[in-house]
Amino acid sequence: IDDDAECRQQPDLRNWIGQRFVEALLRSNQPDRAKQVLEEVTRKHGVEAGTYVLEAMIARALDHSDDALSALNRAIELDPHRAIAYYQRADLQSSNADLEPAVMSDLNRALELDPDLGAARRLLATIHVRRGERNEAIRELAVLIRRNPRHVAARLQLAGLYQDVEQWTQRRALLDESAKLFPSASVWPQLQAQQALID
């Protein structure tokens, strides 16, 4: 890389590093500090869709839901191909049953853009369960596990759904596979013992 190209790339790199630092602060439950850092990064490097996504995450951490929604709307307007923004907006509004169609639309759009966005697929499965659509929920979780075999939460959720709909063959296969994949985890032998009693 020539010197001029390297200089041109530096602001983008510093912006990326700054945004990752904001995410780390949020993970460590420091939203106020994260807000300060994001404001500083934005002053130096400008605003992009990712900036608004981080603004939304900070606003949610501070219980400012309206501000979070506004930020996510701006992120999507600026970059309509950013899957995480659709997922975050869906997650923000998922507890409101009146917004369910919009939430599902956002989740489907997020998964269209990024089929490996596991959080979006799990939330979609949860909403299907809430709507009484267990077979659709099973389908989404099965896809998630195929794409990410080590997704423990999805495996547990799917095991519960197989029990709800009495799909015992599929449940046994899932538990056996999970026990082999996670040999040190005690939960799978416990669920296998439970399944043996059911059988």
N, C-alpha and C positions, 0 to 999 in steps of 0.2 A: 504494500500500500504506500503510495507516495505521501509526502508530508502534508500537502494540501488536503488530500482525501482524509487523512487521519484527523486533521483539525476539524474538518466538517463533521466527522462522526462523533467527536467528543461530546457535544451537547446532547445528542441522542443517548449516548452511553450514560452520561451523568444523570439525565432525566430518568432513564431506566433504573439506575442504581438508587436514585432518590425515591422512586415509587416503590421499589422492593423494600426499602427501609421503612416507608410508611406502613406497608403490609406487615412487616415484622413488629412494629409498634402496636398495631391493632391486635395481632396475635397475642401479644404480651399484655393486653388490656390497658393500653395507654392512649385512648382516643384523643385526649386534649393535646398531647405531645405530637401525635400523628397529624393532627390538624395544623399545628404550627409548622411542622416539617413540610407538609404538602403545600402550604401557602408559600413557603420559601422556595421550594422546587418550582412552583408555578411562576413565581416572579422572575426566576432566572431562565426558565426554559419554555414558558408559555403553556397554553391549555390544549389538551387533546382529549379524545374520548376516554382514555384510561384515567385521566385526571378526574373526570366526573364520576366514574365508577368508584374511585377511591373516596371522593367526597361523599358519595352515597353510603359507603361502608362506614365512614366516620360518623355520618349523621345517624345511622341506625344504632351505632354503638352508644351514641349520646341520646337515644330515644327521640330523635327528631325525624319522624317518619315522613312528614310532608316534604322536608328538605331533601330527604333521600330520594323520594319519588321524582322530584323536580330534577335532581342531578342525573338520575337514570334516564329520564326522558331526554335530557340534553345529550347524554352519551349516545343514545340510540339515534337521535337526530344527526349527530355529527358522524357517527360510524354505524350504519344499519347492519353491518356484518360482524359485530362484536357479540359473540354468543353469551359471554358472561353477563353482559348488561341485561339481556332478556331474562336470563335466569334470576339475576338479583331482583329485577322488577317483579317477576312472578313470585319469588320467595317472600318479598315484602308484602304482597297483597294476598298471599295464599290463604290466610285465615278468614278472609271476607268471602262468604259463600256467594254473595251477589256478583262478585268479580270473577267467579270461577271460569266462565268462558274465556275471558281475557287472559287469565292466568295460564290456562291450558294452551291458548294460542301462543303465548310467550314461550312456554316450555317447549312446545313443538318446534318453534322457530329456533330456539337455542340448540336443540338437538339436530335440527337440519344443518345448522352451521357447524356444530361440533358434536358428532355422534358419541364421542368419548367423554362428554361432560356428565360424569356420574351423578353429581348432585342434582342436576336437572332431571335425570331419568328416575332417580329415587323419589323426588318430589312429585313427578307425574304419576308414579305408581301409587303414592300415598293418596293423591287426589282421586285416582280411579277407585281405590278402596273406599274412600269416603262417599263416592257416588254409587257404591254397591257393584262396581265393575271389577270383580276380582280376577277374572280371566285376563282382562286387559292389564291389570297390575302385574300378574304373573308373567305375562309376555314381556313387559318392560324390564322387570327384574332379571329375567332369564337372559335378555339381551345384554344387560349391564354386566352380568357375571361372565358371559362369553367374552366380552371385551376386557373385563378386568376380573380374572378368576380369584384374585385375593381380596376382593371387596367383602369383608366379613359382615358388615351391616346388611348388605343386600342379601347375602346368603341366609342370615337369620330371619330377615323379613320374608323371604321367599319360603323358608321352611314353615313359618307361621301360616302363610297363605295356603300352602299345600295342605296343611292340617285343616284349615277352615273349610276347604272345598273337598276334603277327603280324597285327595290324589296321593294315595299312600305309596304307590310304586315310585312316583317322581320324588316324593319326600325321602324315601329310603335311599334312593340313588344320590340325592343331594347331600344327605347326611354322611353317607359312606365316602363320597368324594371329598367332602369338607374335612372329615376326620383324617384322611390321607394327606390332604394338602396342609393341614395345621395339626401335626401330631402332638404338639405340646399343649394345645388348648383343651381345657377340660369340658368346655361347653358341648362339644360334638359327641363324646361318649355319653354324656348325660342325656342329650336328645335322642341318641340311638337307643339308650335304655328305655326311654319313654316310648319310643316307637315300638320297641319289642313288646311292651305291655299292651299297646294298642293292637298289635298284630295278634 
